[in-house]
Amino acid sequence: MPELPEVQTIVNDLNKNILNKRIKRIDVRLPKIVKGKAKEFQNFLEGNSFQDIFRRGKSIIIKLVKGRKYLFVHLRMTGQIIYVNQNKLIAGGHGVKVERFDLPSKQTHLIIYFQDGSILFYNDQRQFGYWQIINNLELERVQEKLGIEPLAPEFTLTNFKKLLVKQKGNIKAFLLNQKHIAGLGNIYVDESLFKSRISPLRSMSSLSLGEIKRLYQSIKDTLNQAIRYRGTTFNDYVDAQGQKGKFIRLLKVYQREGQKCLTCSRGIIKKIKVAGRGTRYCPFCQK
């Protein structure tokens, strides 16, 4: 599933390419991808355009020029957005190889045609993602369900400590819960815990102030670095400059199970189940 850095990269790239482009036509190829009536979805968007695109947690929110409404997009497990303009192709989201001549494919469920001839495709292999038109009140309700943004100014060490007070369970499950911190997923939780030298099995009540401080800084550093390197790519994700996400080269534990730890050179990266998710860690570095 695309996490905060991948979604932020998509948002940054689309803001550079599709703002204020008039929508000529909408083709809903799989109605369940759209929440609500597909015809109403089409009618509202055709002739409209995108005023601003931003992220909340792992979701993409597009402010529309007309109608005082928003387009809410959740990529879920395998959602992918592909923008094509003449010879330029930008793909973001789930790491699936995309070739221009394959579009639309059997995995293409929504197509947005712009007046200038450019096209936005939505592919989703497992069909868990969705698009929905929402109003201001609905947007507020979405916001209320999500926790603090880990790169927002209000994500301070003091506020992070407050989140941990009287919480039960292990630290990995806590960090994955979107009600606490929005946008973190399996990749960046594992990497942040490794960077802070904390076992994913540790109970929150066992963490010292020093460990909490290290974890707080590790979360921010890991996410900022991932955004700088255009996210993590296991296949063929490319950004607006046609470059693949390069953070995969910097991963220390994620998908490195069975390999020697790059930090201590003694431990072998293990994979276990924590909070129902495959979890990688070094038993030497992370006590």
Summary of the structure (lengths in Angstrom):
residues: 287
radius of gyration: 20.0
end to end distance: 27.8
largest distance: 60.8
contacts: 951
relative contact order: 0.15
helix: 31%
strand: 26%
